[in-house]
């Protein structure tokens, strides 16, 4: 995610908020933009978002962090997660991970899940198919070499995708993952506002019987040491608020 594609993000966010059925939105918004950008769209292929909760079971939350690793902020986030004994999912940018291999290994060794967020964070819906495969494969290879474990999840930058992007991920053994709870945390200086926006979405999802797949950013795809104090403080607020009522999971528990 990030500033240049804020329009796309905003559109994706607005569509994600809408409860109208998929087909209706496809007609309203123009099928292609909808299918390529709406986090919940399955038209371009199945993606993992969050499951329906079993009746009577507590709510489930997956905290996912994109665009890292960020040497300035990821270590602080890891400490915070440790305080709550919570495991999260980190969708790493391949070129940053290869530059920060010690930090990348540290994230994995702390029990967190590592996902592929492409090598250089392009909009893959506008990228040539051969280049898409290269972005995904180079990242997967680099991550697996660093952490010594298979990487099974992929999140497209900006949520932007085409059928061949999802197919390329699956051919590499990765499940494409989107989200259902996001706010513009990369552009919002107030942790309270970030946490309040996300809590509203989480509570709504829980009431409707769905788990929440929450996106926050510990990194910045244009600035490897982006200041993410607000996002990480907001993550702390969510941990505090939901520690007693919800179960925190990694996306690997869902598929
Ligand atoms: Zn991103």
Boltz pocket constraint, residues with backbone or C-beta under 6 A from the ligand:
constraints:
  - pocket:
      binder: B
      contacts: [[A, 1], [A, 2], [A, 66], [A, 67], [A, 117], [A, 121], [A, 156], [A, 157], [A, 158], [A, 221]]
      max_distance: 6.0
